[in-house]
Amino acid sequence: MSEENKKNNELNDEVSGLNEEIEETAEAAAETEAAEDAAAEQPEAAEIAEAEEAVEASEEPEETAEASEAAESVDTAADAEGAEETEAAAEHVKKKLSVKAIIGIVAAVVVIAAASIFAVNSKDWFNPYTKDYVDVDGITIGEIADQMGMELSDFLAYYDLPEDMPESTPEKAAFYNIPSGKYAEMNGLEFSELAELLGWDESITEETTIGDALDKTKLSNYVGEENLEAFKEQYGLDDSVTGDTLWGEVRNIVDTKTKEEYEAAQNPTEEPTEEPAEEATEAAADQATAEAADAAAAAATEAAAQ
């Protein structure tokens, strides 16, 4: 065999092998496609299971239906009993709610009453005009207005006091709330004259209450430098108090002392002390001695004349 024929045979063999491989690949692809088509045509497993359950349910025996009816009867009885218990519980809840409603109404009435009492008495309980002023004599402006035969509103207007000042305001507190201009007028002075007399600066005006104005006044101007020592002795003030001390620094000390003296005067002791009696005896003895001496001197003068 020639060399050329040999090569042709080898080429034919390669072509034949390649054709076989192509045929095998085509057959495998056809089988895969057929398997996929078959799988697509099959129902889902869940659908099959549901179908089987439906068949079994349609084939249940009569005993199963009877058991279901009995179970339904039991459930109905249980529901009835539960309804009775529910109704009883609802009635109990209604009673509790009724009690709570009554308590709530009573509480609301109490709150309203308390609010009314507070509204009526709040000015007396929290009087903004009393500040820290000492109630010296326990007399109120309501009592003073009655004694003067005036309505409270007229009394307040006369002294330029606040219109809402309660009638229970102590007399001393009312005095301290009089405007400085009105106080000057009550003393027959112009405000400028009073301001100069008491050494006030421009921060004190006619509208400033006399209480606030006096609190900023030096004692040397208020009681006088020449009267300072006597003032200190009368009210028990120590040497730390000087003419430069402001009235506001000693005001409550002075007013408290005045209050004590007023209360002592209102409640004198029933039995007199021994000292006044002894003083009266001594005075009578001295007077008798003086009268006797005068008589003796007159007799001596008459005898000498004879």
C-alpha positions as YAML, in Angstrom:
chain: A
units: angstrom
residues:
- id: 1
  name: MET
  ca: [0.00, 0.00, 0.00]
- id: 2
  name: SER
  ca: [1.25, 3.33, -0.93]
- id: 3
  name: GLU
  ca: [1.92, 6.03, 1.58]
- id: 4
  name: GLU
  ca: [-0.86, 8.22, 0.18]
- id: 5
  name: ASN
  ca: [-3.52, 5.49, 0.57]
- id: 6
  name: LYS
  ca: [-2.44, 4.93, 4.15]
- id: 7
  name: LYS
  ca: [-3.02, 8.58, 5.01]
- id: 8
  name: ASN
  ca: [-6.45, 8.54, 3.37]
- id: 9
  name: ASN
  ca: [-7.50, 5.57, 5.49]
- id: 10
  name: GLU
  ca: [-6.38, 7.26, 8.72]
- id: 11
  name: LEU
  ca: [-8.33, 10.40, 7.82]
- id: 12
  name: ASN
  ca: [-11.46, 8.33, 7.12]
- id: 13
  name: ASP
  ca: [-11.15, 6.67, 10.53]
- id: 14
  name: GLU
  ca: [-10.92, 10.05, 12.33]
- id: 15
  name: VAL
  ca: [-13.97, 11.35, 10.50]
- id: 16
  name: SER
  ca: [-15.92, 8.22, 11.42]
- id: 17
  name: GLY
  ca: [-15.00, 8.63, 15.16]
- id: 18
  name: LEU
  ca: [-15.98, 12.26, 15.12]
- id: 19
  name: ASN
  ca: [-19.37, 11.38, 13.58]
- id: 20
  name: GLU
  ca: [-19.99, 8.81, 16.34]
- id: 21
  name: GLU
  ca: [-19.26, 11.36, 19.05]
- id: 22
  name: ILE
  ca: [-21.64, 13.88, 17.43]
- id: 23
  name: GLU
  ca: [-24.39, 11.24, 17.30]
- id: 24
  name: GLU
  ca: [-23.89, 10.31, 21.00]
- id: 25
  name: THR
  ca: [-24.06, 13.97, 22.06]
- id: 26
  name: ALA
  ca: [-27.29, 14.49, 20.12]
- id: 27
  name: GLU
  ca: [-28.87, 11.40, 21.69]
- id: 28
  name: ALA
  ca: [-27.95, 12.61, 25.25]
- id: 29
  name: ALA
  ca: [-29.47, 16.01, 24.57]
- id: 30
  name: ALA
  ca: [-32.69, 14.43, 23.31]
- id: 31
  name: GLU
  ca: [-32.97, 12.24, 26.42]
- id: 32
  name: THR
  ca: [-32.46, 15.29, 28.73]
- id: 33
  name: GLU
  ca: [-35.15, 17.28, 26.93]
- id: 34
  name: ALA
  ca: [-37.59, 14.35, 27.16]
- id: 35
  name: ALA
  ca: [-36.95, 14.03, 30.93]
- id: 36
  name: GLU
  ca: [-37.62, 17.72, 31.46]
- id: 37
  name: ASP
  ca: [-40.89, 17.54, 29.52]
- id: 38
  name: ALA
  ca: [-42.01, 14.54, 31.58]
- id: 39
  name: ALA
  ca: [-41.20, 16.33, 34.84]
- id: 40
  name: ALA
  ca: [-43.17, 19.42, 33.77]
- id: 41
  name: GLU
  ca: [-46.20, 17.28, 33.04]
- id: 42
  name: GLN
  ca: [-46.14, 15.63, 36.55]
- id: 43
  name: PRO
  ca: [-48.29, 17.41, 39.33]
- id: 44
  name: GLU
  ca: [-46.58, 18.96, 42.33]
- id: 45
  name: ALA
  ca: [-46.11, 16.79, 45.43]
- id: 46
  name: ALA
  ca: [-48.22, 19.17, 47.55]
- id: 47
  name: GLU
  ca: [-51.09, 18.92, 45.09]
- id: 48
  name: ILE
  ca: [-50.89, 15.15, 45.14]
- id: 49
  name: ALA
  ca: [-50.95, 15.14, 48.96]
- id: 50
  name: GLU
  ca: [-54.03, 17.38, 49.02]
- id: 51
  name: ALA
  ca: [-55.78, 15.13, 46.54]
- id: 52
  name: GLU
  ca: [-55.02, 12.07, 48.66]
- id: 53
  name: GLU
  ca: [-56.37, 13.80, 51.80]
- id: 54
  name: ALA
  ca: [-59.55, 14.74, 49.94]
- id: 55
  name: VAL
  ca: [-60.06, 11.10, 48.93]
- id: 56
  name: GLU
  ca: [-59.49, 9.88, 52.48]
- id: 57
  name: ALA
  ca: [-61.92, 12.48, 53.86]
- id: 58
  name: SER
  ca: [-64.60, 11.36, 51.43]
- id: 59
  name: GLU
  ca: [-64.12, 7.80, 52.61]
- id: 60
  name: GLU
  ca: [-64.43, 8.47, 56.43]
- id: 61
  name: PRO
  ca: [-66.79, 6.07, 58.21]
- id: 62
  name: GLU
  ca: [-70.08, 7.21, 59.84]
- id: 63
  name: GLU
  ca: [-68.47, 6.85, 63.29]
- id: 64
  name: THR
  ca: [-66.20, 9.75, 62.54]
- id: 65
  name: ALA
  ca: [-69.20, 11.97, 61.70]
- id: 66
  name: GLU
  ca: [-70.93, 10.96, 64.92]
- id: 67
  name: ALA
  ca: [-67.78, 11.72, 66.89]
- id: 68
  name: SER
  ca: [-67.70, 15.16, 65.32]
- id: 69
  name: GLU
  ca: [-71.35, 15.76, 66.30]
- id: 70
  name: ALA
  ca: [-70.59, 14.71, 69.89]
- id: 71
  name: ALA
  ca: [-67.60, 17.02, 70.02]
- id: 72
  name: GLU
  ca: [-69.77, 19.85, 68.74]
- id: 73
  name: SER
  ca: [-72.33, 19.14, 71.51]
- id: 74
  name: VAL
  ca: [-69.61, 19.24, 74.13]
- id: 75
  name: ASP
  ca: [-68.32, 22.51, 72.71]
- id: 76
  name: THR
  ca: [-71.85, 23.96, 72.75]
- id: 77
  name: ALA
  ca: [-72.31, 23.01, 76.42]
- id: 78
  name: ALA
  ca: [-68.94, 24.45, 77.27]
- id: 79
  name: ASP
  ca: [-69.84, 27.64, 75.45]
- id: 80
  name: ALA
  ca: [-73.11, 27.91, 77.42]
- id: 81
  name: GLU
  ca: [-71.34, 27.41, 80.73]
- id: 82
  name: GLY
  ca: [-68.68, 29.91, 79.68]
- id: 83
  name: ALA
  ca: [-71.40, 32.40, 78.75]
- id: 84
  name: GLU
  ca: [-72.93, 32.11, 82.23]
- id: 85
  name: GLU
  ca: [-69.55, 32.65, 83.85]
- id: 86
  name: THR
  ca: [-68.89, 35.58, 81.53]
- id: 87
  name: GLU
  ca: [-72.25, 37.13, 82.40]
- id: 88
  name: ALA
  ca: [-71.53, 36.75, 86.13]
- id: 89
  name: ALA
  ca: [-68.09, 38.28, 85.67]
- id: 90
  name: ALA
  ca: [-69.59, 41.15, 83.71]
- id: 91
  name: GLU
  ca: [-72.12, 41.80, 86.48]
- id: 92
  name: HIS
  ca: [-69.29, 41.82, 89.05]
- id: 93
  name: VAL
  ca: [-67.33, 44.26, 86.91]
- id: 94
  name: LYS
  ca: [-70.41, 46.51, 86.61]
- id: 95
  name: LYS
  ca: [-70.77, 46.58, 90.40]
- id: 96
  name: LYS
  ca: [-67.12, 47.47, 90.84]
- id: 97
  name: LEU
  ca: [-67.39, 50.16, 88.19]
- id: 98
  name: SER
  ca: [-70.47, 51.56, 89.92]
- id: 99
  name: VAL
  ca: [-68.61, 51.76, 93.23]
- id: 100
  name: LYS
  ca: [-65.67, 53.40, 91.51]
- id: 101
  name: ALA
  ca: [-67.99, 55.85, 89.79]
- id: 102
  name: ILE
  ca: [-69.56, 56.82, 93.13]
- id: 103
  name: ILE
  ca: [-66.13, 57.25, 94.70]
- id: 104
  name: GLY
  ca: [-65.06, 59.33, 91.70]
- id: 105
  name: ILE
  ca: [-68.12, 61.57, 92.01]
- id: 106
  name: VAL
  ca: [-67.54, 62.08, 95.74]
- id: 107
  name: ALA
  ca: [-63.88, 62.86, 95.12]
- id: 108
  name: ALA
  ca: [-64.83, 65.36, 92.43]
- id: 109
  name: VAL
  ca: [-67.29, 67.06, 94.79]
- id: 110
  name: VAL
  ca: [-64.60, 67.26, 97.48]
- id: 111
  name: VAL
  ca: [-62.12, 68.75, 95.01]
- id: 112
  name: ILE
  ca: [-64.65, 71.32, 93.81]
- id: 113
  name: ALA
  ca: [-65.54, 72.26, 97.39]
- id: 114
  name: ALA
  ca: [-61.86, 72.59, 98.30]
- id: 115
  name: ALA
  ca: [-61.26, 74.75, 95.24]
- id: 116
  name: SER
  ca: [-64.19, 76.99, 96.19]
- id: 117
  name: ILE
  ca: [-62.93, 77.38, 99.76]
- id: 118
  name: PHE
  ca: [-59.44, 78.16, 98.46]
- id: 119
  name: ALA
  ca: [-60.83, 80.75, 96.03]
- id: 120
  name: VAL
  ca: [-62.73, 82.48, 98.82]
- id: 121
  name: ASN
  ca: [-59.97, 82.39, 101.43]
- id: 122
  name: SER
  ca: [-56.79, 82.42, 99.36]
- id: 123
  name: LYS
  ca: [-56.24, 86.16, 99.86]
- id: 124
  name: ASP
  ca: [-56.52, 85.75, 103.63]
- id: 125
  name: TRP
  ca: [-54.25, 82.71, 103.68]
- id: 126
  name: PHE
  ca: [-51.67, 84.17, 101.31]
- id: 127
  name: ASN
  ca: [-52.00, 87.90, 101.80]
- id: 128
  name: PRO
  ca: [-49.27, 89.49, 99.64]
- id: 129
  name: TYR
  ca: [-49.49, 92.76, 101.58]
- id: 130
  name: THR
  ca: [-48.48, 91.46, 105.01]
- id: 131
  name: LYS
  ca: [-44.95, 90.49, 103.88]
- id: 132
  name: ASP
  ca: [-42.86, 90.05, 107.06]
- id: 133
  name: TYR
  ca: [-44.55, 92.89, 108.94]
- id: 134
  name: VAL
  ca: [-45.29, 92.28, 112.63]
- id: 135
  name: ASP
  ca: [-48.97, 92.44, 113.62]
- id: 136
  name: VAL
  ca: [-48.55, 94.83, 116.53]
- id: 137
  name: ASP
  ca: [-52.07, 95.11, 117.96]
- id: 138
  name: GLY
  ca: [-54.13, 92.40, 116.23]
- id: 139
  name: ILE
  ca: [-56.49, 95.00, 114.77]
- id: 140
  name: THR
  ca: [-57.50, 94.56, 111.13]
- id: 141
  name: ILE
  ca: [-58.43, 97.18, 108.57]
- id: 142
  name: GLY
  ca: [-61.91, 95.70, 108.43]
- id: 143
  name: GLU
  ca: [-62.39, 96.54, 112.11]
- id: 144
  name: ILE
  ca: [-60.96, 100.03, 111.65]
- id: 145
  name: ALA
  ca: [-63.26, 100.68, 108.70]
- id: 146
  name: ASP
  ca: [-66.24, 99.59, 110.83]
- id: 147
  name: GLN
  ca: [-65.16, 101.88, 113.68]
- id: 148
  name: MET
  ca: [-64.88, 104.76, 111.20]
- id: 149
  name: GLY
  ca: [-68.31, 103.93, 109.74]
- id: 150
  name: MET
  ca: [-66.81, 103.33, 106.31]
- id: 151
  name: GLU
  ca: [-67.09, 100.60, 103.72]
- id: 152
  name: LEU
  ca: [-63.84, 98.74, 103.22]
- id: 153
  name: SER
  ca: [-63.64, 99.94, 99.62]
- id: 154
  name: ASP
  ca: [-63.96, 103.57, 100.76]
- id: 155
  name: PHE
  ca: [-61.34, 103.03, 103.45]
- id: 156
  name: LEU
  ca: [-58.90, 101.60, 100.93]
- id: 157
  name: ALA
  ca: [-59.58, 104.42, 98.48]
- id: 158
  name: TYR
  ca: [-59.07, 107.07, 101.17]
- id: 159
  name: TYR
  ca: [-55.58, 105.81, 102.00]
- id: 160
  name: ASP
  ca: [-54.72, 104.90, 98.38]
- id: 161
  name: LEU
  ca: [-54.37, 101.24, 99.37]
- id: 162
  name: PRO
  ca: [-54.73, 98.37, 96.85]
- id: 163
  name: GLU
  ca: [-58.35, 97.63, 95.97]
- id: 164
  name: ASP
  ca: [-57.91, 93.90, 96.57]
- id: 165
  name: MET
  ca: [-56.38, 94.24, 100.05]
- id: 166
  name: PRO
  ca: [-58.29, 91.78, 102.31]
- id: 167
  name: GLU
  ca: [-60.21, 93.10, 105.31]
- id: 168
  name: SER
  ca: [-58.14, 90.74, 107.48]
- id: 169
  name: THR
  ca: [-54.96, 92.71, 106.74]
- id: 170
  name: PRO
  ca: [-53.37, 93.88, 110.01]
- id: 171
  name: GLU
  ca: [-53.41, 97.61, 110.70]
- id: 172
  name: LYS
  ca: [-49.60, 97.84, 110.76]
- id: 173
  name: ALA
  ca: [-49.22, 96.08, 107.43]
- id: 174
  name: ALA
  ca: [-51.80, 98.42, 105.89]
- id: 175
  name: PHE
  ca: [-49.86, 101.41, 107.18]
- id: 176
  name: TYR
  ca: [-46.65, 100.16, 105.57]
- id: 177
  name: ASN
  ca: [-48.54, 99.80, 102.25]
- id: 178
  name: ILE
  ca: [-49.62, 103.45, 102.10]
- id: 179
  name: PRO
  ca: [-47.88, 105.21, 99.17]
- id: 180
  name: SER
  ca: [-45.15, 107.63, 100.22]
- id: 181
  name: GLY
  ca: [-46.89, 110.50, 98.43]
- id: 182
  name: LYS
  ca: [-50.08, 109.86, 100.41]
- id: 183
  name: TYR
  ca: [-48.08, 109.60, 103.65]
- id: 184
  name: ALA
  ca: [-46.52, 113.01, 102.96]
- id: 185
  name: GLU
  ca: [-49.98, 114.45, 102.33]
- id: 186
  name: MET
  ca: [-51.29, 112.98, 105.61]
- id: 187
  name: ASN
  ca: [-48.48, 114.81, 107.42]
- id: 188
  name: GLY
  ca: [-49.11, 118.12, 105.67]
- id: 189
  name: LEU
  ca: [-45.94, 117.91, 103.57]
- id: 190
  name: GLU
  ca: [-45.05, 117.88, 99.92]
- id: 191
  name: PHE
  ca: [-43.43, 114.66, 98.82]
- id: 192
  name: SER
  ca: [-40.22, 116.52, 97.97]
- id: 193
  name: GLU
  ca: [-40.09, 117.90, 101.50]
- id: 194
  name: LEU
  ca: [-40.55, 114.48, 103.05]
- id: 195
  name: ALA
  ca: [-37.91, 113.01, 100.74]
- id: 196
  name: GLU
  ca: [-35.41, 115.68, 101.76]
- id: 197
  name: LEU
  ca: [-36.25, 115.30, 105.44]
- id: 198
  name: LEU
  ca: [-35.67, 111.53, 105.39]
- id: 199
  name: GLY
  ca: [-32.74, 111.61, 102.97]
- id: 200
  name: TRP
  ca: [-34.35, 109.62, 100.16]
- id: 201
  name: ASP
  ca: [-32.74, 109.35, 96.76]
- id: 202
  name: GLU
  ca: [-34.47, 109.29, 93.38]
- id: 203
  name: SER
  ca: [-35.16, 105.54, 93.60]
- id: 204
  name: ILE
  ca: [-38.01, 106.34, 96.01]
- id: 205
  name: THR
  ca: [-41.04, 107.89, 94.36]
- id: 206
  name: GLU
  ca: [-44.52, 108.95, 95.44]
- id: 207
  name: GLU
  ca: [-45.80, 105.48, 94.46]
- id: 208
  name: THR
  ca: [-43.24, 103.66, 96.62]
- id: 209
  name: THR
  ca: [-44.94, 102.28, 99.71]
- id: 210
  name: ILE
  ca: [-43.93, 103.99, 102.92]
- id: 211
  name: GLY
  ca: [-42.83, 100.61, 104.24]
- id: 212
  name: ASP
  ca: [-40.31, 100.09, 101.43]
- id: 213
  name: ALA
  ca: [-39.21, 103.74, 101.64]
- id: 214
  name: LEU
  ca: [-38.64, 103.68, 105.38]
- id: 215
  name: ASP
  ca: [-36.74, 100.38, 105.12]
- id: 216
  name: LYS
  ca: [-34.14, 102.35, 103.10]
- id: 217
  name: THR
  ca: [-34.05, 105.26, 105.54]
- id: 218
  name: LYS
  ca: [-31.14, 105.82, 107.95]
- id: 219
  name: LEU
  ca: [-32.01, 105.97, 111.65]
- id: 220
  name: SER
  ca: [-30.20, 109.30, 111.90]
- id: 221
  name: ASN
  ca: [-32.83, 110.70, 109.53]
- id: 222
  name: TYR
  ca: [-35.82, 108.76, 110.85]
- id: 223
  name: VAL
  ca: [-35.43, 109.17, 114.64]
- id: 224
  name: GLY
  ca: [-32.86, 111.97, 114.60]
- id: 225
  name: GLU
  ca: [-29.20, 111.76, 115.55]
- id: 226
  name: GLU
  ca: [-29.89, 113.46, 118.88]
- id: 227
  name: ASN
  ca: [-32.54, 110.85, 119.76]
- id: 228
  name: LEU
  ca: [-30.60, 107.79, 118.62]
- id: 229
  name: GLU
  ca: [-29.22, 106.69, 122.02]
- id: 230
  name: ALA
  ca: [-32.60, 107.03, 123.74]
- id: 231
  name: PHE
  ca: [-34.19, 105.10, 120.86]
- id: 232
  name: LYS
  ca: [-31.63, 102.30, 121.19]
- id: 233
  name: GLU
  ca: [-32.14, 102.08, 124.95]
- id: 234
  name: GLN
  ca: [-35.92, 102.02, 124.65]
- id: 235
  name: TYR
  ca: [-35.90, 99.10, 122.23]
- id: 236
  name: GLY
  ca: [-32.90, 97.21, 123.58]
- id: 237
  name: LEU
  ca: [-30.62, 97.81, 120.60]
- id: 238
  name: ASP
  ca: [-26.89, 97.24, 121.05]
- id: 239
  name: ASP
  ca: [-23.93, 99.34, 119.99]
- id: 240
  name: SER
  ca: [-23.83, 97.72, 116.56]
- id: 241
  name: VAL
  ca: [-26.77, 99.99, 115.69]
- id: 242
  name: THR
  ca: [-25.61, 103.42, 114.51]
- id: 243
  name: GLY
  ca: [-27.06, 106.42, 112.75]
- id: 244
  name: ASP
  ca: [-26.22, 104.77, 109.41]
- id: 245
  name: THR
  ca: [-28.26, 101.65, 110.28]
- id: 246
  name: LEU
  ca: [-31.33, 101.41, 108.07]
- id: 247
  name: TRP
  ca: [-34.81, 101.28, 109.57]
- id: 248
  name: GLY
  ca: [-35.44, 98.01, 107.70]
- id: 249
  name: GLU
  ca: [-32.67, 96.37, 109.74]
- id: 250
  name: VAL
  ca: [-34.34, 97.09, 113.09]
- id: 251
  name: ARG
  ca: [-38.00, 97.43, 112.05]
- id: 252
  name: ASN
  ca: [-39.18, 94.04, 113.26]
- id: 253
  name: ILE
  ca: [-37.21, 94.36, 116.50]
- id: 254
  name: VAL
  ca: [-38.93, 97.66, 117.24]
- id: 255
  name: ASP
  ca: [-42.37, 96.42, 116.18]
- id: 256
  name: THR
  ca: [-42.02, 93.23, 118.22]
- id: 257
  name: LYS
  ca: [-41.11, 95.28, 121.30]
- id: 258
  name: THR
  ca: [-44.11, 97.54, 120.63]
- id: 259
  name: LYS
  ca: [-46.32, 94.43, 120.31]
- id: 260
  name: GLU
  ca: [-45.12, 93.12, 123.69]
- id: 261
  name: GLU
  ca: [-45.80, 96.47, 125.35]
- id: 262
  name: TYR
  ca: [-49.28, 96.61, 123.79]
- id: 263
  name: GLU
  ca: [-50.16, 93.11, 124.98]
- id: 264
  name: ALA
  ca: [-48.87, 93.91, 128.49]
- id: 265
  name: ALA
  ca: [-51.07, 97.02, 128.57]
- id: 266
  name: GLN
  ca: [-54.09, 94.97, 127.46]
- id: 267
  name: ASN
  ca: [-53.53, 92.35, 130.14]
- id: 268
  name: PRO
  ca: [-52.48, 94.13, 133.38]
- id: 269
  name: THR
  ca: [-51.87, 92.04, 136.52]
- id: 270
  name: GLU
  ca: [-54.87, 91.82, 138.86]
- id: 271
  name: GLU
  ca: [-52.92, 92.32, 142.08]
- id: 272
  name: PRO
  ca: [-50.85, 95.51, 142.43]
- id: 273
  name: THR
  ca: [-47.19, 95.05, 143.24]
- id: 274
  name: GLU
  ca: [-45.73, 96.15, 146.60]
- id: 275
  name: GLU
  ca: [-43.40, 98.75, 145.14]
- id: 276
  name: PRO
  ca: [-46.11, 101.26, 144.17]
- id: 277
  name: ALA
  ca: [-47.61, 100.96, 147.67]
- id: 278
  name: GLU
  ca: [-44.26, 101.63, 149.30]
- id: 279
  name: GLU
  ca: [-43.63, 104.58, 147.02]
- id: 280
  name: ALA
  ca: [-47.06, 106.01, 147.85]
- id: 281
  name: THR
  ca: [-46.38, 105.65, 151.60]
- id: 282
  name: GLU
  ca: [-43.06, 107.37, 151.32]
- id: 283
  name: ALA
  ca: [-44.59, 110.19, 149.29]
- id: 284
  name: ALA
  ca: [-47.34, 110.67, 151.86]
- id: 285
  name: ALA
  ca: [-44.79, 110.75, 154.69]
- id: 286
  name: ASP
  ca: [-42.69, 113.30, 152.88]
- id: 287
  name: GLN
  ca: [-45.72, 115.44, 152.25]
- id: 288
  name: ALA
  ca: [-46.72, 115.27, 155.92]
- id: 289
  name: THR
  ca: [-43.22, 116.18, 157.00]
- id: 290
  name: ALA
  ca: [-43.21, 119.14, 154.66]
- id: 291
  name: GLU
  ca: [-46.57, 120.33, 155.91]
- id: 292
  name: ALA
  ca: [-45.39, 120.00, 159.52]
- id: 293
  name: ALA
  ca: [-42.24, 121.94, 158.77]
- id: 294
  name: ASP
  ca: [-44.24, 124.69, 157.11]
- id: 295
  name: ALA
  ca: [-46.56, 124.92, 160.12]
- id: 296
  name: ALA
  ca: [-43.64, 125.10, 162.52]
- id: 297
  name: ALA
  ca: [-41.99, 127.83, 160.49]
- id: 298
  name: ALA
  ca: [-45.21, 129.85, 160.42]
- id: 299
  name: ALA
  ca: [-45.61, 129.56, 164.20]
- id: 300
  name: ALA
  ca: [-42.04, 130.68, 164.78]
- id: 301
  name: THR
  ca: [-42.51, 133.68, 162.53]
- id: 302
  name: GLU
  ca: [-45.68, 134.68, 164.41]
- id: 303
  name: ALA
  ca: [-43.98, 134.39, 167.82]
- id: 304
  name: ALA
  ca: [-41.06, 136.52, 166.73]
- id: 305
  name: ALA
  ca: [-43.41, 139.21, 165.54]
- id: 306
  name: GLN
  ca: [-45.06, 139.40, 168.93]
...
